[in-house]
Amino acid sequence: MRDYLVRGLGFNGNVRAFAARTTNTVGEAQRRHNTWPTATAALGRSMTASVMMGAMLKGEDKITVKIEGNGPIGPMLIDANAKGEVRGYVTNPQVHFDLNSVGKLDVRRAVGTEGTITVVKDLGMRDMFSGQTPIVSGEIAEDFTYYFAVSEQVPSSVGLGVLVNPDNTVLAAGGFILQLMPGCDEETITEIEQHLSTIEPVSKMIEKGLTPEQILEVVLGKENVQILDSMDVEFKCQCSKERFGAAIISLGAQEIQEMIDEDGQAEAQCHFCLEKYHFDKQELEGFIDEIKQ
C-alpha cells in the first residue's frame, strides 16, 4: 500500500483532522540511516507528525522540526513541505533498549524527558515563523500536542506510532492530528475524548490495513468525518551536487585551494539522505575561476 495522508473536517467543521500512513517513508529513513528499533520509532513518529504539519502549509512553504532531548539518540532534524515530502535524521541512529513497562519501544528513554521541540516555518518571501516548547514526555506525540497548545494556541490531539520487524525493517507507521476550531462546543470535545480513550494504537490500525480515511473514522466516528483531499507521502531529499557545489563556492577561493593542495579533490555527504557527492580537482579549480570572474 502506498503512503499518503488525508485532510478532513470533523463534527461539521468544528475539528480539523489529518491522518497519514508513513510505513514506506519511515522504512526508507530506516534503510538509509540503518537505525535500530527504538531510534526508528523516535524518528518515524517525528517524521509522521512533521509531514502532517507540512500539509497544513501551502505552495512552496516548508517546515523544519528539531527535537533536542537529553536522551542518547541526540537531536533529530526533520524537514517537510506542503507536497507530502519529508526527510529526517537522528544524530545517533544505533540506539535500542528493551521494551518499556507497557510492552512498547522505549522512545521516552531514547529521546529524553528534558529538552526542546523547535519548529521553524518558512512561508516564503523571508517570512519565517519560529516556535519552541519544552519536551514534556519524550514520547513525541504528547510533545507535539503540547507544542500545538502552547506555541500555536490550538487545542490538539496527536497520535503517532511505529512498529518494527525483528530484522529492524518497518512493519507499520502512521499517525493522526486532531485540532479543535474556535467555538468548538463541550459536547463535541467530550465525544472526541470518549473516542480517543477507546481506540487502539495507531500503529496497530496501520498494521491491520486501515487507511488514513478509516483511521479518522475510528478516532472521530464515521458519521462525523468529511474528507477534503489527500496527497502522497514520501521520503524525498532536496540535496543535489549543484547545491553542494554552491556551498563549496561560498567557502572562498583560498579554502578551495587548500582542498586541492591537501587532497586533490573534495567529497560532501548529505546528513538527511547520506548521498555522497564527489568533486575532482578540475571541478574545484573551476569553482575558483568562477569566484575570480
C-alpha positions, -999 to 999 in steps of 0.1 A, spaced: 0 0 0 13 35 -9 20 61 18 -4 91 18 -22 115 41 -57 129 42 -70 162 53 -105 164 66 -131 181 89 -150 166 118 -182 175 135 -195 200 109 -162 219 107 -155 221 144 -125 199 141 -96 200 116 -82 165 111 -52 148 94 -42 112 92 -13 95 74 2 62 65 40 65 65 53 29 66 73 31 34 86 66 42 98 57 76 112 25 62 133 45 37 147 66 65 155 34 85 172 19 55 193 49 47 204 55 82 205 19 95 185 30 126 179 5 154 143 -1 165 140 25 193 157 52 172 135 42 143 104 47 164 115 81 176 125 93 141 94 77 125 70 93 149 87 127 144 87 124 106 50 114 106 40 144 127 61 167 106 47 156 73 12 162 86 23 197 98 37 203 63 3 195 49 -11 225 69 11 247 48 6 259 12 25 261 -21 63 262 -16 61 267 22 82 243 43 88 234 79 118 223 99 114 205 132 143 200 156 138 177 186 166 180 210 163 159 242 187 148 268 185 111 257 212 91 239 198 94 204 207 131 204 190 158 183 166 148 155 161 171 125 132 168 101 122 188 70 87 186 54 68 207 29 33 212 16 36 185 -10 39 155 13 77 153 10 97 147 42 133 139 52 149 134 85 178 120 105 187 112 141 222 120 154 228 86 170 208 61 149 222 29 166 202 32 198 179 5 211 165 -6 245 143 -34 259 106 -27 256 91 -5 283 67 -15 310 37 -15 286 55 -35 260 63 -7 236 96 6 222 111 29 249 111 61 229 110 82 260 143 67 272 159 73 238 147 109 234 149 120 270 124 139 291 142 173 291 149 194 261 130 213 234 110 210 202 117 238 178 95 244 148 105 268 120 81 275 92 95 290 60 65 307 45 84 323 16 93 359 10 116 359 40 85 353 62 97 329 90 77 317 120 95 300 148 81 284 179 97 264 207 83 244 236 98 221 262 97 183 258 71 171 282 73 133 279 98 122 253 71 101 237 68 126 207 30 126 203 25 142 237 53 166 230 37 178 197 3 180 214 19 204 240 36 223 212 3 230 194 -14 240 226 13 264 238 31 277 208 2 278 183 -26 281 208 -46 253 191 -60 226 213 -49 194 196 -46 156 200 -17 139 183 -14 101 178 18 86 164 31 50 161 58 29 145 61 -9 146 94 -25 138 101 -60 125 127 -84 141 151 -76 112 148 -38 120 127 -30 90 95 -10 95 62 -30 98 38 -1 102 39 36 107 14 64 108 -5 89 128 -32 115 132 -36 151 143 -70 165 155 -73 202 161 -103 220 177 -115 250 158 -126 282 176 -160 278 191 -160 240 193 -186 231 220 -181 210 251 -203 182 238 -181 177 208 -150 177 229 -164 151 252 -174 128 223 -139 131 208 -123 123 242 -145 92 245 -134 80 211 -97 86 219 -100 67 252 -111 35 235 -90 34 203 -61 10 198 -26 24 190 -25 40 155 4 17 145 -19 -13 151 -45 2 129 -19 7 102 -7 -29 107 -43 -41 102 -45 -23 69 -67 6 79 -64 36 55 -59 71 67 -96 78 60 -106 48 81 -83 60 110 -102 93 111 -134 74 111 -122 54 141 -109 85 161 -139 108 153 -167 84 145 -176 75 109 -207 98 107 -186 128 119 -159 128 92 -157 148 60 -126 140 39 -114 171 19 -84 158 0 -54 135 0 -17 136 -11 11 111 -15 38 110 12 74 101 5 109 104 18 125 129 -5 157 149 -1 163 182 -18 200 178 -19 219 179 -52 255 182 -65 247 217 -76 237 227 -41 268 213 -25 289 229 -52 273 263 -43 282 256 -7 318 249 -16 320 281 -36 307 301 -6 338 289 13 360 312 -9 389 306 -32 416 302 -5 398 274 13 390 256 -20 427 259 -30 436 243 3 413 214 -5 432 210 -39 466 212 -22 458 188 6 435 162 -11 433 170 -47 395 166 -45 365 170 -22 336 149 -10 304 161 6 277 140 22 241 149 29 230 144 66 194 137 56 199 110 29 236 101 32 241 106 -5 278 115 -13 289 140 -39 324 139 -53 343 169 -67 375 163 -86 404 187 -89 392 201 -122 358 209 -107 373 226 -77 396 247 -100 365 257 -119 349 270 -87 380 291 -81 378 305 -116 341 313 -111 349 332 -79 375 353 -96 353 363 -125 
